[in-house]
Amino acid sequence: MSRIGNKPIPIPSGVDVKIQGSSVVVKGPKGELKGSFDQSISVGASDGSLIVQRASEESQIKAFHGLTRSLIANMVTGVHEGFNKSLELVGVGYRVQQSGKGITLNVMLSHSVTIQPQDDVTLQVEDNNKITVSGVDKQAVGQLAAEIRKVRPPNIYTGKGIRYAGEQVRLKPGKSARRV
């Protein structure tokens, strides 16, 4: 029995959901998302909520049951509220600048790195060391935030680099800690 898959997905006001066979189209104030899912999973609407059901008790279909419910719930949340990821640049001389829709990172490399977002994701710079990635698609927002972090991940000895807001970086002691 899937705990996640059996939960109904509430549909907030202002969000329109169309079910066409194995595909779902969700429209809301922030945008529109489409998703197609496995044929063995059926999606139905009743009383202002969506219900995801599976056709059989096979283990792979059980796994798709919870996955499908989570993906549809993320689609509904994305078009209604949107998703945000915040990043911080930590280190002397580490800066970010807004350049059109994209950003330019100066993180002590021999060159500056320019990152352009996809159409459905927006990048916003606060001060010169904070980046906010926002959009309706949770996967696209997380992927772009991970690509930005990958430019200069936090150093495990000094803590400098690009990190998620609130991320705790465990610092390793250097060579001098071994001598004591």
C-alpha positions in Angstrom: 0.0 0.0 0.0 1.5 3.3 -1.1 1.1 6.0 1.5 2.0 8.8 -0.8 0.2 7.5 -3.9 -3.1 7.2 -2.0 -3.2 10.8 -0.8 -5.6 13.0 -2.8 -4.1 16.1 -4.4 -6.1 19.2 -3.6 -6.7 21.6 -6.5 -6.5 25.2 -5.4 -8.8 27.9 -6.8 -7.5 29.4 -10.0 -5.9 26.1 -11.2 -7.4 24.2 -14.1 -6.5 20.5 -14.6 -7.3 18.6 -17.8 -6.8 14.8 -17.9 -6.4 13.3 -21.4 -5.7 9.6 -21.1 -2.3 9.2 -19.6 -1.4 12.9 -19.8 -2.2 15.7 -17.5 -2.2 19.4 -18.3 -2.2 21.9 -15.4 -2.8 25.6 -16.0 -2.6 28.2 -13.3 -1.7 31.9 -12.6 2.0 31.3 -12.9 2.0 29.2 -16.1 1.2 25.8 -17.6 2.8 22.4 -17.2 2.2 19.2 -19.1 3.1 15.6 -18.1 2.5 12.2 -19.5 2.6 9.2 -17.2 2.6 5.4 -17.4 -0.5 3.7 -18.9 -1.0 1.5 -15.8 -1.6 4.6 -13.6 -5.0 6.4 -13.9 -5.7 9.9 -12.7 -9.2 11.0 -11.9 -10.8 14.2 -10.5 -13.4 14.4 -7.8 -14.6 17.0 -5.3 -11.9 19.5 -6.1 -9.0 17.0 -5.8 -7.1 14.6 -8.0 -6.9 10.9 -7.2 -4.1 8.7 -8.6 -4.9 4.9 -8.8 -2.9 1.9 -10.0 -4.1 -1.0 -12.1 -2.3 -3.8 -10.4 -0.1 -4.7 -7.4 3.2 -5.3 -9.3 6.2 -3.8 -7.6 7.1 -1.5 -10.5 3.6 -0.2 -10.9 3.5 0.4 -7.1 6.7 2.5 -7.5 5.1 4.5 -10.4 2.0 5.1 -8.3 3.8 7.2 -5.7 6.0 8.8 -8.3 3.1 9.9 -10.5 1.2 11.4 -7.5 4.3 13.4 -6.5 5.0 14.7 -10.0 1.3 15.8 -10.4 1.4 17.4 -6.9 4.5 19.3 -7.9 2.9 20.5 -11.1 -0.1 21.8 -9.2 2.1 23.6 -6.7 4.3 25.0 -9.4 1.6 26.7 -11.4 -0.1 28.0 -8.2 2.8 29.1 -6.1 6.1 28.4 -8.0 9.4 27.1 -6.7 12.5 29.0 -5.5 16.1 28.0 -4.7 18.5 30.4 -3.1 22.2 30.3 -3.5 25.0 32.3 -1.7 28.5 33.1 -2.8 30.9 32.9 0.1 34.5 34.1 -0.3 36.5 37.3 -0.8 36.1 38.5 -4.4 33.3 36.2 -5.2 30.6 38.2 -7.0 27.6 37.8 -9.3 26.0 40.3 -11.7 22.8 40.3 -13.6 23.3 40.3 -17.3 20.0 40.4 -19.1 18.1 37.3 -18.2 21.3 35.5 -17.2 24.0 36.0 -14.6 27.8 36.4 -14.8 29.8 34.8 -12.0 33.2 36.0 -10.9 34.4 33.2 -8.6 38.2 33.4 -8.7 38.5 31.5 -12.0 40.7 32.7 -14.9 37.5 33.8 -16.6 34.0 34.9 -15.7 31.2 32.3 -16.2 27.9 33.3 -17.8 24.8 31.3 -17.2 21.6 31.7 -19.3 18.4 30.2 -17.9 15.8 28.3 -19.8 12.6 30.0 -20.9 10.5 28.9 -17.9 13.2 29.7 -15.2 14.2 33.2 -14.0 17.4 34.2 -12.2 17.5 37.2 -9.9 20.5 38.7 -8.1 20.3 40.3 -4.7 23.3 42.4 -3.5 26.3 40.9 -5.3 26.5 37.5 -3.5 22.9 36.1 -3.5 21.1 34.4 -6.4 17.5 33.3 -6.5 16.4 30.7 -9.1 12.6 30.6 -9.5 10.1 29.0 -11.9 7.1 26.7 -12.2 8.9 23.4 -12.9 10.5 22.0 -9.8 13.0 19.9 -11.8 14.1 22.7 -14.0 14.7 25.1 -11.0 16.6 22.4 -9.1 18.7 21.5 -12.2 19.7 25.1 -12.9 20.6 25.7 -9.2 22.8 22.6 -9.2 24.5 23.8 -12.4 25.3 27.2 -10.8 26.6 25.5 -7.7 28.8 23.2 -9.8 30.7 26.2 -11.1 32.5 26.5 -7.8 31.2 24.1 -5.1 32.1 24.9 -1.4 35.7 24.1 -0.5 35.9 21.5 2.3 38.9 23.2 3.9 37.9 26.9 3.7 34.2 26.9 3.1 34.5 29.3 0.1 32.3 28.7 -3.0 28.7 28.7 -4.1 26.3 27.0 -1.7 22.6 26.7 -1.2 21.1 29.2 1.3 21.3 27.7 4.8 23.6 24.8 3.7 26.0 23.8 6.4 29.5 23.0 5.1 31.5 20.7 7.4 35.1 22.0 7.3 37.9 19.4 7.5 40.9 20.2 9.7 44.1 20.8 7.7 47.5 19.2 8.0 48.3 21.2 11.1 45.5 19.5 13.1 47.3 16.1 12.8 50.4 17.4 14.5 48.7 18.4 17.8 
